[in-house]
Amino acid sequence: MSPPSAAESPPLAPLQFDQRPEEKFREFLEIRGEKLTEPRRLLVRHIYSSHKHFDADELIADLQAAGHRVSRATVYRTLRLLVEAHLLRELRLTNRTAYEHDYGYPSHDHMHCTTCGAVLEFTNEELRNLRDRVAAAHGFRATGHRFIITGQCGTCARARSPRRRLDRI
């Protein structure tokens, strides 16, 4: 089951690019001497048909629900290739590895609820500026970063009723 979507965070709007994800993936594979097979094409189209965070098992279940048959091995291999092609970003969460669109979406960070599994996206210019200042202070040119705040979303925090005095601290 997919983690609940967070009402507190509006979805990020996609950026405009000259190439569709499928074309970019085909180019990436050609450079490696590989082909964009029909199962790979199906996976790219399915993944880019909506913007959400998902893990491999959720993707396989979504494909089966849509009436598509793709082997588990093909899904795992293709996810790895999509990450290498910078079409997907891998998020290592507390108890799973999730994926999201990398190509076509603005730079952003995440909050992960360790209770319900929700993943919320946010942007913060102060974080980006801090990253750049820290990098510059060390003679480093930052091109990106990954920042995931773990904790409880508002819904889960409100649902938790303190039973002991120490829980309220």
ABEGO torsion letter per residue (X at the ends): XBBBBBAABBBBBBBBBABBAAAAAAAAAAAAGBBBBAAAAAAAAAAAABBBBBBAAAAAAAAAAAGBBBBAAAAAAAAAAAAAAGABBBBBBAABBBBBBABGBBBBBBBBBAAAGBBBBBBBAAAAAAAAAAAAAAGBBBAEBBBBBBEBBAAAAAABBBABAAAAX
